[in-house]
Amino acid sequence: MHKGTVVAALVLLSAALAWAQDPLTDGDKAFRSANFKSAVKLYSAAANAEPDPGKRAEIRVKLAMAYFNAKERTKAEEALTAALNDAPQLELVPEFYEAEFIRLFNRVRTRMTAPPTQVAGSGPVRTGGAAGSLAQIRQRLAQAGDNTAVEAILPTIEVLEASTPANTLPDVLDVKAEALERLGRTPDALELRGRVAAMRAAAQALPGTSAVPLEALLDARRLLAAGRPQDAISFLHGVLLAQPSCMPALELEAEAFLEAGQLEDAYSVLRTALLGNEKPELLMSLGEVELRRGRPTGARDAFRRVVEVDPGNDRAWAALGLLASRMGDLPTAREALDRALAGNGTLFEARVVRAQIALVDGQPTAAFQHLQRALQVKPDDPWATGWLGATYLASSNNAAAAEKLQAAVKAEQVQFSAALVEALRRAGKVVEALAILEGAKVEEPKASLLRARCLLDSGRPAEAQAVLVNLITLFPRDAEAHYLLGVACHAQRNWPAATKELAAAAALPGAPAIAREAVSPAEDTRRAQEVLDSALTPPPTPPRR
């Protein structure tokens, strides 16, 4: 029994590791690919997860390099400051780094080892969190009349920041955020605000209780609701700098990246959040991101993993079924959509797509039942109404089909235009069908085939022949076009041409059964006409003697 438990645990661990990735290795890959934003996030996660100060310092140097290449010098300096705090004796080999980065590193180290400086117009800036030094900086900031004066105060704030204990650091960062806001560096200021909020939430949490910064998450949610996803991203980045393992913040940041259209960043954040934490909601978001990145196989894998982790998740079954239908995997689509609808019969899109599959399977009655249920959820929805019209058309209820399809096309569901033309043609309303076809955007060869059928029904085979000859020039292997051309020629009593086109249609893949059945009667007609023509031809006049 114990052995079976161990094996089961190993299986579960293997499943988790299939999704888990090493953030340091992924960060290196992102850096080599010049995806510096993703590298920043991955290096930050790796640094916060590394307990050894020396190794953590090396990771923070990589983080600084990512910031440096992303043209974010202030954040690169902050990362180098953190690296030197972890390893004060840290040295860089100049041959491995750009000269400008080495100079930046040397400036940060010099600033950290220099004694407190006297700033003109103020008393000495005392480190160690003394209240007077911070009060003086606040006073100078309040008296600064322009950006130049505010810019001059920033180095003083950074010196104080580097030497302030963690318990009073949020007060210093608040002042720095105010200075950055006045300089118009809103993203940097918001990042600091998020960091401060997370630090204060952690400090106020009772031992053994969650340190989730609820107020900070609410502020980020408000930024998203206000249509400011980039500001939410900056704010949440600060939260995660202070609390890198805060899952709610990671999930919300992924949502913000998704709303901002930054799909690669959303993907990186979700992969980080999934490290050892396979929440169905995160996997669903990952599947959505993969879809928008144009990677349907990755989305399918994510949705499949959801139903493995949570077999009763009807949303995941629906997503898997809809994706399988789009990819042409109808057996998987049938199974997944049926599972989804068994768990939740109100899933509208799943209902409609299941009806489409029933139509493909030649089951209009089942399709009709699915669409009725869908229209109970969304009455008069034009998309579902259009498919209901297509179902009526498949059942040869042409009048009902025309009514539903007209309602759908009127609601700008133009994909049903061709079906509407066909319904009207079958109902004998050829003139109306041709009028709609003229203004509809129906793709070829469907448009010409419909036009030819309407012309044939209205007794205009010569015009139909002209349309079909042009169509076959563009689509020489269209079996239906050859068949209709054979019909047009037959209507004009051109038996040889009719026989030729019907035989050509029957020889092509996808030929309608009626084309193969018409070849023999057409050939018989051609031969009978030849016999008749020969019988009606008078014999030649005998020569005169």
C-alpha positions as CSV (number, residue, x, y, z in Angstrom):
1,M,0.0,0.0,0.0
2,H,2.9,2.3,0.9
3,K,4.6,1.6,-2.4
4,G,1.4,2.5,-4.3
5,T,1.2,5.8,-2.5
6,V,4.8,6.6,-3.4
7,V,4.1,5.8,-7.0
8,A,1.0,8.0,-7.1
9,A,3.0,10.8,-5.5
10,L,5.7,10.5,-8.1
11,V,3.1,10.6,-10.9
12,L,1.6,13.8,-9.5
13,L,5.0,15.3,-9.1
14,S,5.9,14.5,-12.7
15,A,2.7,16.2,-13.9
16,A,3.5,19.3,-11.9
17,L,7.1,19.4,-13.2
18,A,5.7,19.2,-16.8
19,W,4.4,22.7,-16.3
20,A,7.1,24.0,-13.9
21,Q,10.0,25.8,-15.3
22,D,13.3,27.2,-13.8
23,P,12.9,31.0,-13.8
24,L,16.6,31.5,-14.0
25,T,17.0,29.3,-17.0
26,D,14.0,30.9,-18.7
27,G,15.3,34.3,-17.8
28,D,18.6,33.5,-19.6
29,K,16.6,32.3,-22.6
30,A,14.5,35.5,-22.6
31,F,17.7,37.6,-22.3
32,R,19.4,35.9,-25.2
33,S,16.2,36.4,-27.3
34,A,16.4,40.2,-26.4
35,N,13.0,39.8,-24.6
36,F,14.3,42.0,-21.7
37,K,10.9,42.6,-20.1
38,S,10.3,38.9,-19.6
39,A,13.9,38.5,-18.5
40,V,13.3,41.1,-15.8
41,K,10.3,39.2,-14.4
42,L,12.0,35.9,-14.5
43,Y,15.3,37.1,-12.9
44,S,13.3,38.9,-10.2
45,A,11.4,35.6,-9.4
46,A,14.7,33.7,-9.4
47,A,16.4,36.2,-7.1
48,N,13.6,36.2,-4.6
49,A,13.5,32.4,-4.5
50,E,17.3,32.1,-4.0
51,P,18.3,31.8,-0.3
52,D,22.1,32.0,-0.8
53,P,23.2,35.7,-0.7
54,G,26.1,35.2,-3.1
55,K,24.1,33.4,-5.7
56,R,21.3,35.9,-5.3
57,A,23.8,38.7,-5.9
58,E,24.8,37.1,-9.2
59,I,21.2,36.8,-10.3
60,R,20.6,40.5,-9.4
61,V,23.5,41.5,-11.6
62,K,21.7,39.6,-14.5
63,L,18.6,41.5,-13.5
64,A,20.5,44.8,-13.7
65,M,21.8,43.9,-17.1
66,A,18.2,43.2,-18.3
67,Y,17.1,46.6,-17.0
68,F,20.2,48.2,-18.6
69,N,19.4,46.7,-22.0
70,A,15.8,47.8,-21.6
71,K,17.0,51.4,-21.2
72,E,15.8,51.5,-17.5
73,R,19.0,52.8,-15.8
74,T,17.3,53.8,-12.5
75,K,16.0,50.2,-12.0
76,A,19.4,48.8,-13.1
77,E,21.0,50.9,-10.3
78,E,18.5,49.6,-7.8
79,A,19.2,46.0,-8.8
80,L,23.0,46.6,-8.5
81,T,22.4,48.2,-5.1
82,A,20.5,45.1,-4.0
83,A,23.3,42.9,-5.4
84,L,26.0,44.8,-3.4
85,N,23.9,44.6,-0.3
86,D,23.8,40.8,-0.7
87,A,27.5,40.6,-1.5
88,P,29.5,43.8,-0.6
89,Q,32.7,42.3,-2.0
90,L,31.1,41.6,-5.4
91,E,33.4,42.3,-8.4
92,L,32.6,42.2,-12.1
93,V,34.9,41.0,-14.8
94,P,35.1,43.9,-17.3
95,E,35.6,41.6,-20.3
96,F,32.1,40.1,-19.8
97,Y,30.2,43.4,-19.7
98,E,29.8,46.6,-21.6
99,A,32.0,49.5,-20.5
100,E,29.0,51.7,-19.7
101,F,27.5,48.9,-17.5
102,I,30.9,48.6,-15.6
103,R,30.9,52.4,-15.1
104,L,27.3,52.2,-13.7
105,F,28.3,49.4,-11.3
106,N,31.3,51.4,-10.1
107,R,29.2,54.5,-9.5
108,V,26.7,52.5,-7.5
109,R,29.5,50.9,-5.4
110,T,31.2,54.2,-4.8
111,R,27.9,55.8,-3.7
112,M,27.2,53.0,-1.3
113,T,30.6,53.2,0.3
114,A,30.8,57.0,0.4
115,P,30.0,58.8,3.7
116,P,26.9,60.9,4.0
117,T,27.2,64.1,2.0
118,Q,26.4,67.7,2.8
119,V,23.7,69.0,0.4
120,A,23.6,72.7,-0.3
121,G,20.7,74.4,1.4
122,S,20.1,71.7,4.0
123,G,21.7,70.0,7.1
124,P,23.7,66.8,6.8
125,V,21.7,63.9,5.5
126,R,21.8,61.3,8.3
127,T,21.4,57.6,7.4
128,G,20.1,54.9,9.6
129,G,16.5,56.1,9.3
130,A,16.8,59.3,11.3
131,A,13.6,61.2,11.1
132,G,15.3,64.6,10.7
133,S,17.0,63.7,7.4
134,L,13.8,62.5,5.9
135,A,11.9,65.5,7.1
136,Q,14.5,67.8,5.5
137,I,14.2,66.0,2.2
138,R,10.4,66.4,2.4
139,Q,10.9,70.1,3.1
140,R,13.3,70.5,0.2
141,L,10.9,68.7,-2.1
142,A,8.0,70.9,-1.0
143,Q,10.2,74.0,-1.7
144,A,11.5,72.8,-5.1
145,G,10.0,75.0,-7.8
146,D,10.9,73.1,-11.0
147,N,12.0,69.8,-12.3
148,T,15.7,70.7,-12.1
149,A,15.4,71.3,-8.4
150,V,13.5,68.0,-7.9
151,E,16.0,66.1,-10.0
152,A,18.8,67.4,-7.7
153,I,17.1,65.9,-4.7
154,L,16.8,62.4,-6.1
155,P,20.5,61.4,-5.3
156,T,20.0,62.4,-1.7
157,I,16.8,60.2,-1.5
158,E,18.7,57.3,-3.0
159,V,21.5,57.5,-0.5
160,L,19.0,57.5,2.3
161,E,17.1,54.6,0.6
162,A,20.3,52.5,0.5
163,S,21.0,52.9,4.2
164,T,17.4,52.9,5.7
165,P,16.3,49.8,7.6
166,A,13.5,47.8,6.2
167,N,11.0,48.8,8.8
168,T,11.2,52.5,7.9
169,L,12.0,52.1,4.2
170,P,8.4,52.6,3.0
171,D,8.5,56.2,4.3
172,V,11.5,57.0,2.2
173,L,10.1,55.2,-0.9
174,D,6.9,57.3,-0.5
175,V,9.0,60.5,-0.8
176,K,10.9,59.1,-3.8
177,A,7.6,58.2,-5.5
178,E,6.4,61.8,-5.0
179,A,9.6,63.1,-6.6
180,L,9.2,60.8,-9.6
181,E,5.6,61.8,-10.1
182,R,6.6,65.4,-10.2
183,L,9.2,64.6,-12.8
184,G,6.6,62.9,-15.0
185,R,8.0,59.4,-14.4
186,T,4.6,57.9,-13.6
187,P,5.4,54.2,-14.3
188,D,8.4,54.4,-11.9
189,A,6.3,56.2,-9.3
190,L,3.5,53.7,-9.5
191,E,5.9,50.8,-9.2
192,L,7.2,52.3,-5.9
193,R,3.6,52.9,-4.7
194,G,2.9,49.2,-5.3
195,R,6.1,48.1,-3.6
196,V,5.3,50.3,-0.5
197,A,1.8,49.0,-0.3
198,A,3.0,45.4,-0.3
199,M,5.8,46.1,2.2
200,R,3.3,47.7,4.6
201,A,0.8,44.8,4.2
202,A,3.6,42.4,5.1
203,A,4.7,44.4,8.1
204,Q,1.1,44.7,9.4
205,A,0.2,41.0,9.0
206,L,0.0,39.1,12.2
207,P,2.3,36.0,12.6
208,G,0.8,33.0,10.9
209,T,-1.7,35.1,8.8
210,S,-1.7,35.9,5.1
211,A,0.3,39.0,4.0
212,V,-1.7,39.4,0.8
213,P,-1.8,43.2,0.1
214,L,-5.6,43.4,-0.4
215,E,-5.7,47.2,-0.7
216,A,-2.9,47.2,-3.3
217,L,-4.8,44.6,-5.3
218,L,-8.0,46.7,-5.1
219,D,-6.0,49.7,-6.3
220,A,-4.6,47.7,-9.3
221,R,-8.1,46.4,-10.1
222,R,-9.4,50.0,-10.1
223,L,-6.7,51.0,-12.6
224,L,-7.8,48.1,-14.8
225,A,-11.4,49.1,-14.6
226,A,-10.4,52.7,-15.5
227,G,-8.9,51.4,-18.8
228,R,-5.3,51.9,-17.5
229,P,-3.7,48.5,-17.9
230,Q,-0.1,49.9,-18.3
231,D,-0.4,51.8,-15.0
232,A,-1.8,48.6,-13.3
233,I,1.2,46.7,-14.7
234,S,3.7,49.2,-13.2
235,F,1.9,49.2,-9.8
236,L,1.7,45.3,-9.7
237,H,5.4,45.0,-10.7
238,G,6.2,47.0,-7.5
239,V,3.9,44.7,-5.4
240,L,5.7,41.7,-6.8
241,L,9.1,43.2,-6.1
242,A,8.1,43.2,-2.4
243,Q,6.1,40.0,-2.4
244,P,7.3,37.9,-5.4
245,S,5.3,34.8,-4.4
246,C,2.0,36.7,-4.1
247,M,-0.2,34.6,-6.4
248,P,-3.2,37.0,-6.6
249,A,-0.8,39.8,-7.7
250,L,0.7,37.5,-10.4
251,E,-2.7,36.5,-11.7
252,L,-3.9,40.2,-11.8
253,E,-0.7,41.2,-13.6
254,A,-1.2,38.5,-16.2
255,E,-4.8,39.9,-16.7
256,A,-3.4,43.4,-17.1
257,F,-0.8,42.2,-19.6
258,L,-3.6,40.4,-21.5
259,E,-5.7,43.6,-21.5
260,A,-2.8,45.6,-22.7
261,G,-2.1,43.2,-25.6
262,Q,1.3,42.3,-24.2
263,L,0.9,38.6,-24.8
264,E,4.5,37.5,-24.4
265,D,4.6,39.2,-21.0
266,A,1.3,37.6,-20.0
267,Y,2.6,34.2,-21.0
268,S,5.8,34.7,-18.9
269,V,3.9,35.8,-15.8
270,L,1.4,32.9,-16.1
271,R,4.2,30.4,-16.4
272,T,5.9,31.9,-13.3
273,A,2.6,31.7,-11.4
274,L,2.1,28.1,-12.4
275,L,5.4,27.0,-10.8
276,G,4.1,24.4,-8.4
277,N,0.6,26.0,-8.4
278,E,-1.6,24.5,-11.1
279,K,-4.7,26.4,-10.4
280,P,-7.4,25.8,-13.1
281,E,-8.0,29.6,-13.4
282,L,-4.3,30.2,-14.3
283,L,-4.3,27.3,-16.8
284,M,-7.5,28.7,-18.4
285,S,-5.8,32.1,-18.7
286,L,-2.7,30.5,-20.2
287,G,-4.9,28.8,-22.8
288,E,-6.5,32.1,-23.7
289,V,-3.1,33.7,-24.0
290,E,-1.9,30.9,-26.2
291,L,-4.9,31.3,-28.5
292,R,-4.2,35.0,-28.9
293,R,-0.6,34.2,-29.6
294,G,-1.7,32.0,-32.5
295,R,-0.6,28.8,-30.8
296,P,-3.7,26.6,-30.8
297,T,-1.7,23.4,-29.7
298,G,-0.4,25.2,-26.6
299,A,-3.9,26.3,-25.8
300,R,-5.2,22.8,-26.3
301,D,-2.6,21.4,-23.9
302,A,-3.5,24.0,-21.3
303,F,-7.2,23.3,-21.5
304,R,-6.5,19.5,-21.4
305,R,-4.5,20.0,-18.2
306,V,-7.4,21.9,-16.6
307,V,-9.8,19.0,-17.2
308,E,-7.1,16.6,-15.8
309,V,-6.8,18.7,-12.7
310,D,-10.5,19.6,-12.4
311,P,-12.6,17.0,-14.4
312,G,-15.8,18.8,-13.5
313,N,-14.7,22.2,-15.0
314,D,-17.4,22.8,-17.6
315,R,-15.7,26.0,-18.9
316,A,-12.6,24.0,-19.6
317,W,-14.5,21.3,-21.4
318,A,-16.3,23.9,-23.5
319,A,-13.0,25.7,-24.3
320,L,-11.4,22.4,-25.3
321,G,-14.4,21.5,-27.5
322,L,-14.6,24.8,-29.2
323,L,-10.9,24.7,-30.0
324,A,-11.1,21.2,-31.3
325,S,-13.9,22.2,-33.6
326,R,-11.8,25.1,-34.9
327,M,-8.9,22.7,-35.5
328,G,-11.2,20.2,-37.4
329,D,-10.9,17.5,-34.7
330,L,-14.6,16.7,-34.6
331,P,-14.5,13.5,-32.5
332,T,-12.7,15.5,-29.7
333,A,-15.1,18.4,-30.2
334,R,-18.2,16.2,-29.8
335,E,-16.9,14.5,-26.6
336,A,-15.7,17.7,-25.0
337,L,-18.8,19.8,-25.8
338,D,-21.1,17.0,-24.7
339,R,-19.2,16.9,-21.4
340,A,-19.4,20.7,-21.0
341,L,-23.2,20.8,-21.8
342,A,-23.9,17.9,-19.5
343,G,-22.4,19.9,-16.6
344,N,-23.8,23.3,-17.7
345,G,-26.6,23.4,-20.3
346,T,-26.5,27.2,-20.5
347,L,-23.1,27.5,-22.2
348,F,-24.3,29.4,-25.3
349,E,-21.4,29.2,-27.6
350,A,-20.9,25.5,-26.9
351,R,-24.5,24.9,-27.8
352,V,-24.3,26.6,-31.1
353,V,-21.1,24.9,-32.1
354,R,-22.5,21.6,-31.1
355,A,-25.4,22.3,-33.4
356,Q,-23.0,23.0,-36.2
357,I,-21.3,19.7,-35.7
358,A,-24.7,17.9,-35.7
359,L,-25.4,19.5,-39.1
360,V,-22.1,18.2,-40.4
361,D,-23.1,14.8,-39.1
362,G,-26.4,15.0,-41.0
363,Q,-28.5,15.3,-37.9
364,P,-30.7,18.4,-38.4
365,T,-33.1,17.3,-35.7
366,A,-30.3,17.2,-33.1
367,A,-29.0,20.6,-34.4
368,F,-32.5,22.1,-34.1
369,Q,-32.8,20.9,-30.4
370,H,-29.4,22.4,-29.5
371,L,-30.3,25.8,-31.2
372,Q,-33.6,25.9,-29.4
373,R,-31.8,25.6,-26.1
374,A,-29.2,28.2,-27.1
375,L,-32.0,30.7,-28.0
376,Q,-33.6,30.2,-24.6
377,V,-30.3,31.5,-23.2
378,K,-30.0,34.4,-25.7
379,P,-33.4,35.0,-27.4
380,D,-33.2,36.4,-30.9
381,D,-29.3,36.2,-31.0
382,P,-28.5,36.7,-34.7
383,W,-25.7,34.2,-34.8
384,A,-27.8,31.4,-33.3
385,T,-30.8,32.5,-35.4
386,G,-28.6,32.3,-38.6
387,W,-27.7,28.7,-37.7
388,L,-31.3,27.9,-37.0
389,G,-32.0,29.1,-40.5
390,A,-29.3,26.9,-41.9
391,T,-30.8,24.0,-40.0
392,Y,-34.2,24.7,-41.6
393,L,-32.5,24.8,-45.0
394,A,-30.9,21.4,-44.3
395,S,-34.4,20.1,-43.5
396,S,-35.9,21.6,-46.8
397,N,-38.1,24.0,-44.8
398,N,-37.2,26.8,-47.2
399,A,-39.7,29.4,-46.1
400,A,-38.7,29.1,-42.4
401,A,-35.0,29.1,-43.5
402,A,-35.4,32.3,-45.5
403,E,-37.1,34.1,-42.6
404,K,-34.4,33.2,-40.0
405,L,-31.6,33.8,-42.4
406,Q,-32.9,37.2,-43.4
407,A,-33.1,38.2,-39.8
408,A,-29.5,37.1,-39.3
409,V,-28.2,38.9,-42.4
410,K,-30.1,42.1,-41.4
411,A,-28.3,41.9,-38.1
412,E,-25.0,42.0,-40.0
413,Q,-24.3,38.3,-39.7
414,V,-23.1,38.4,-43.4
415,Q,-21.7,34.8,-43.2
416,F,-25.3,33.6,-43.8
417,S,-25.7,35.6,-47.1
418,A,-25.0,32.5,-49.3
419,A,-27.4,30.3,-47.3
420,L,-30.1,33.1,-47.6
421,V,-29.7,33.2,-51.4
422,E,-30.0,29.4,-51.6
423,A,-33.1,29.4,-49.4
424,L,-34.8,32.1,-51.6
425,R,-33.8,30.2,-54.8
426,R,-35.3,27.0,-53.5
427,A,-38.5,28.9,-52.5
428,G,-38.8,30.2,-56.1
429,K,-37.8,33.8,-55.3
430,V,-35.1,33.9,-57.9
431,V,-35.2,37.6,-58.6
432,E,-34.9,38.5,-54.9
433,A,-32.1,35.9,-54.5
434,L,-30.1,37.5,-57.4
435,A,-30.6,41.0,-56.0
436,I,-29.3,40.0,-52.6
437,L,-26.4,38.2,-54.3
438,E,-25.4,41.3,-56.1
439,G,-24.9,43.3,-52.9
440,A,-23.6,40.4,-50.7
441,K,-20.0,39.7,-50.1
442,V,-20.0,36.0,-50.9
443,E,-16.6,34.5,-51.8
444,E,-15.9,32.6,-55.0
445,P,-16.6,30.0,-56.2
446,K,-19.8,30.0,-54.1
447,A,-21.1,33.3,-55.5
448,S,-20.8,32.2,-59.1
449,L,-22.3,28.8,-58.4
450,L,-25.3,30.4,-56.7
451,R,-25.7,32.9,-59.6
452,A,-25.6,30.2,-62.2
453,R,-28.2,28.1,-60.3
454,C,-30.5,31.2,-60.1
455,L,-30.1,31.9,-63.8
456,L,-30.8,28.2,-64.7
457,D,-34.0,28.3,-62.5
458,S,-35.2,31.4,-64.3
459,G,-34.7,29.9,-67.7
460,R,-31.6,31.7,-68.7
461,P,-29.1,28.9,-69.5
462,A,-26.9,31.0,-71.9
463,E,-26.2,33.5,-69.2
464,A,-25.5,30.7,-66.7
465,Q,-23.1,29.2,-69.2
466,A,-21.2,32.4,-69.5
467,V,-20.9,32.7,-65.7
468,L,-19.7,29.1,-65.4
469,V,-17.1,29.3,-68.2
470,N,-15.5,32.2,-66.4
471,L,-15.6,30.3,-63.1
472,I,-14.0,27.2,-64.5
473,T,-11.2,29.3,-65.9
474,L,-10.4,30.3,-62.3
475,F,-11.3,27.0,-60.7
476,P,-10.8,24.3,-63.3
477,R,-11.2,21.4,-60.8
478,D,-14.5,22.5,-59.3
479,A,-16.9,19.5,-59.8
480,E,-20.1,21.5,-59.2
481,A,-19.1,24.1,-61.8
482,H,-18.6,21.5,-64.4
483,Y,-21.9,19.8,-63.5
484,L,-23.9,23.0,-63.7
485,L,-22.2,23.9,-67.0
486,G,-23.3,20.5,-68.3
487,V,-26.8,21.3,-67.2
488,A,-26.7,24.7,-69.0
489,C,-25.5,23.1,-72.2
490,H,-28.1,20.4,-71.9
491,A,-30.8,23.0,-71.6
492,Q,-29.6,24.6,-74.8
493,R,-29.7,21.1,-76.5
494,N,-25.9,21.1,-76.9
495,W,-25.7,17.4,-76.2
496,P,-21.9,16.8,-76.9
497,A,-20.9,19.7,-74.7
498,A,-23.3,18.6,-72.0
499,T,-21.9,15.0,-72.1
500,K,-18.4,16.3,-71.9
501,E,-18.9,18.6,-68.9
502,L,-21.0,16.0,-67.0
503,A,-18.3,13.4,-67.5
504,A,-15.6,15.9,-66.4
505,A,-17.6,16.6,-63.2
506,A,-18.1,12.9,-62.4
507,A,-14.3,12.4,-62.7
508,L,-13.4,15.1,-60.2
509,P,-13.2,14.5,-56.4
510,G,-16.3,15.8,-54.5
511,A,-18.6,15.5,-57.5
512,P,-22.3,15.4,-56.6
513,A,-23.9,11.9,-57.0
514,I,-26.4,13.4,-59.5
515,A,-23.4,14.3,-61.8
516,R,-22.3,10.7,-62.0
517,E,-25.9,9.6,-62.6
518,A,-26.5,12.1,-65.3
519,V,-23.5,11.0,-67.5
520,S,-25.2,7.9,-68.9
521,P,-28.5,9.5,-69.9
522,A,-26.7,12.5,-71.4
523,E,-24.6,10.1,-73.5
524,D,-27.7,8.2,-74.6
525,T,-29.3,11.5,-75.6
526,R,-26.2,12.5,-77.6
527,R,-26.2,9.2,-79.5
528,A,-29.9,9.4,-80.1
529,Q,-29.5,12.9,-81.5
530,E,-26.8,11.6,-83.8
531,V,-29.1,8.9,-85.0
532,L,-31.9,11.3,-85.5
533,D,-29.6,13.8,-87.3
534,S,-28.4,11.0,-89.7
535,A,-32.0,9.9,-90.4
536,L,-33.1,13.4,-91.2
537,T,-30.2,14.0,-93.5
538,P,-31.3,13.4,-97.2
539,P,-29.2,11.0,-99.3
540,P,-26.9,12.5,-101.8
541,T,-28.3,13.1,-105.3
542,P,-27.2,10.3,-107.7
543,P,-25.0,11.4,-110.6
544,R,-26.7,12.1,-113.9
545,R,-26.1,9.8,-116.9
